[in-house]
Structures are given as C-alpha cells and as structure tokens.
C-alpha cells in the first residue's frame, strides 16, 4: 500500500503520480516491498526553505528502509530520495543473492 502525506504543503497530484510511478519501478529491485509511506514537508518559514521528502518502505521480512532528502524544489527532493532508496534496496538485494 502506498501512502503519500503532505505536511504543511498543498497536495500535488503531479508529485503523487511521480511517487507512485517511482515506487512501482523500485519494486523491480525487490518485489517483496509491501508498504511505502512518502511524507513531503516544507521546512522553513513563510515559504522560504526547502522541501523534505521522507520514505518509509517495508521490504522483505518486515524490515523498514528509511531515507530522507531535502531540496528547494520538491520534485528534485523526490528524485534524490528515490535514488538513495534504490541504491539501498539494490545493494541489499545484491548481498542476499551473493550468499
């Protein structure tokens, strides 16, 4: 189940669609992923500051992968956090298959 939460930020259908597509693509590296919670938050005062995007993804065995990235542009923060998680999941999957 995918859950996208906007905290202190207006809901964005484009960001939700991008996160959905990226989560589905991420499943290629580990098809045991079951849940993903993406939280988009604006950090800073009065429109200044950065967007923080945090992912909590449940992978095989009930283990949770957590990553967060910040950027002044929300879509860039989404790109960064999914790149981070993809590397983490791919590395973990590679380690499991080397045994």
Protein Blocks (a to p, Z undefined) as FASTA:
>chain_A
ZZdddehiacdfklmmmmmmmmmmmmmmomkbfbdcdddddedeehiacdddddddddeh
hiacddddddfblklmmmmmmmmmmmmmmmmmmmmmmZZ
